[in-house]
Amino acid sequence: MTILATGGLLALIGLAAAWAWGSPGATGPFAEEAVGEPSRDVEVTGTKMTERYEQQGAAAEPFGDPIPASLRDTLVRLYQSDLDAGDAESYVDAGEWTTDRVAAATLTETNAVSFPLWYRLYNWLYPDHAYRYRIRRTVRAVEATCAAELTHFSPPDRAGGRLQRLRTLFRTEGEADR
């Protein structure tokens, strides 16, 4: 308790000292520059970036990658036997077809299912590995769903324990081809 009280007292003294002896104006190498005036034409820069973003957004389809598109079509066709087309699509979009959030978020066209935080961090750090991991999980989830819904389908047998699956997360493309 004494340590906490001492730490709190030192923090208050530090704040009071910073307030009393702090500089009233800006200091440093950029102190003389005006804050409100940019050094370049911001409107042109913003317009160019906006145009590039809009061109990229218009050219890109929701599923530019054919793998998730074909997996989504497979699931929609699977559920169309029991539901009508709109309900089957909304069932897949809602992610109700699986308990795997990564697979559900991969195949949804809406914001109903989002990727888990750990996967977004993994995708930010290792985008190529995360893409392969996401596709592999989605394929396995679709296979499991088809195996449960269809009597004439059985997923392929995949041997490998947790260590093998962990190794596949960090394989490079050259190692994957061997």
N, C-alpha and C positions, 0 to 999 in steps of 0.2 A: 504494500500500500504506500509505503514511503517513496518507493521508486516512481510510482505513478504520479504522486503529488509533486515530486521534484521535477519530473519530466513536464508536467503541465505548467509549473511555475516557469521553467526555462522557455517553454513555448510562448507563454504570455510575454516574457521579457523580450524574446526575439521579435515578436510582432510589434511591440511597443517601440523597440529600437528601429525597426524598419520603417515604421510610420514617422518617427521623429527625425531620423537622419536620412530618409530616402530623398532621392532627387525629384524635384517637382516637374521637371521636363524630361523629354526623351533623351537618352544617351546612346552612344554607340555609333557605328559607321553610317547608319542610315538616318541619323537624327535630323539632318538638314533637309531631307527630301520631304516634299509635301505629301501628306497621306491621301488626300482626296483626289489627287491628279495622277492618273496612270501614266507610265512612261511610253506606252504604245497605244495604238488604236484598238481599243478593246471591242468596239462594235464589230469591226472586221473580223477579228479573231473569233468572237462569239458566233458570228454568222457562218464562218467557215466550218467551225466545229459542229454547229447545228445542222448544216447541210450534209456534212459527212455522216453524222449520226442518223439523220432521216433517210439518206440513201442506203445505209447499211441496214436499217430497220425495215425498209420497204423491200429490199432484195432478199433478206433472210426470211425463210418460212419458219413456222413454229418448230417444225422438225426438219431442219436442213440435213440431218443425219438420217439415212434410210433405215438404220437398225431400230431405233425407238419407234419410228413410224410403222414399220412392219410388225413389231411386237404389239403396238397399240391396236393396229388393224386386226391382228389375230385375236386379241382379247375382246374387242368389240364384236367381231363375228361369232366368237364363242358365246357371248352373252345375248346375242340377238336371237338365239334359238329359244330363250325363255322370255326375253323382254323385247320391246320394240326398239328401233334404232336410236332414238333420242335417249331413252332410259338406259340403254346399254352404254352409250357414250358417257352419260352423266355418272353411271356406276363406276366406270373406269376412271373418270376424272376425279371423283370423290375419293378414290383410293380404297374403296371398300372390298376390292377383289383380293387384297393381300394385307398381311400385317407388317410387311417390309416397307418402311417409309421411303427408303432410297429408291426402291423399284416403283413405288406408287408415284413419287415425285418425278421420276424420269418419264413416266408415261402420261402424266396429266397435262392438259392444255389450259387449265385454270390455276388459280392460286389456292385451291382447296387443300392441297398437300404441299408442304414445303420440305426441303431437305433438312435433315438434322444439323445442328450447329457443328458437331464434330466433322460431318462430311463437308460442309461448306469450308471449314478451315483446311481440311485435307485437299479439297479441290483448289483452294487458293494457293497452297504450297506446292502441290504436285498435280497439275491439271491433267497430264497424260495418264499418269497412274490412276488418278481418280476416275477418269473417263472409262478406262478398261475395267476398273472395279465396279463402277456403276452399271455398265453394260452386262458384265458377268452376273451380278446380283439380279438384275432385271430379267435376264434370260432364265436363270434358275427359278425365279419366282413365277414367271409365266409357265415354265415347264411344270412346276408343282401345281399350279392352278389348273392347267390342262389335264394333268394326271388325276386330279380330284374330280373334275367335271366330266371328263370323257372316259368311257370304259375301254376304248381301243388304243389309248395312248399311255405309254410308260416312258418316263424320262430316262435319258442315258445314265448308265452307272458311272459315277465319278468316285474313284478311289482317292483318298488323301485325307489326312487328318488336319488338325488346326495348324500344325507347323507348316504343312504344304500350302495351305491357304494363305498363311502369313508370308511365306516366301513369294507367292505370286503377286502380292501387293507391291513388292519392291523390285521385281524383275525389270530389266531394261528390255527394249525391243529386240536387241540382238540375242539376248538370252532366251527370249520367248520363242524365237524361231527355231532354236535347236531341238 
